[in-house]
Amino acid sequence: MKTLVTDYDLPDIALERDIFREAGLELAAAQCRTEDQLIDAARGCDALLLQYAPVTERVLRSLPQIGIVSRYGAGFDTVDTAACARHGVWVANSPDYGVGEVATHGVDLIRLHAEDEAVRRIGRRRAAPGLDEVVAREGEEQNGGQAE
């Protein structure tokens, strides 16, 4: 079985090469950005591992031996899934790709917001001493006398 890594932004695909070699599978690599490039590079391949390469009706019609298309990443917006279904090609992706990075980014945004709010409060205190107390009283009045 021969798999083509159709395109990648990674510095290299040494990890993939090691995994496939240990499994006794052949791995080829290219940097396909168009249908024509993909069709040319994937001749003789049974599987496609892609990042952004376009897997279309035309590509699948030209490569009838392809049995599976798997995408680096959570989505599959460059894969025509209806065409894959018509040609009996399995489609896979990595739904948990980037989960840690997204969570870390979210926590960083919360932290930055908190820091920004703290800087604003410090600035208000310097610009108008007593303003925080006025804001707190207004908040209590709006909440029926309860502190926020």
Stockholm file with secondary structure:
# STOCKHOLM 1.0

chainA/1-148         MKTLVTDYDLPDIALERDIFREAGLELAAAQCRTEDQLIDAARGCDALLLQYAPVTERVLRSLPQIGIVSRYGAGFDTVDTAACARHGVWVANSPDYGVGEVATHGVDLIRLHAEDEAVRRIGRRRAAPGLDEVVAREGEEQNGGQAE
#=GR chainA/1-148 SS CEEEECCCCSSCCHHHHHHHHHTTCEEEECCCCSHHHHHHHTTTCSEEEESSCCBCHHHHHHCTTCCEEEESSSCCTTBCHHHHHHTTCEEECCTTTTHHHHHHHHHHHHHHHHHHHHHHHHHHHHHSTTHHHHHHHHHHHHTTTCCC
#=GC SS_cons         CEEEECCCCSSCCHHHHHHHHHTTCEEEECCCCSHHHHHHHTTTCSEEEESSCCBCHHHHHHCTTCCEEEESSSCCTTBCHHHHHHTTCEEECCTTTTHHHHHHHHHHHHHHHHHHHHHHHHHHHHHSTTHHHHHHHHHHHHTTTCCC
//
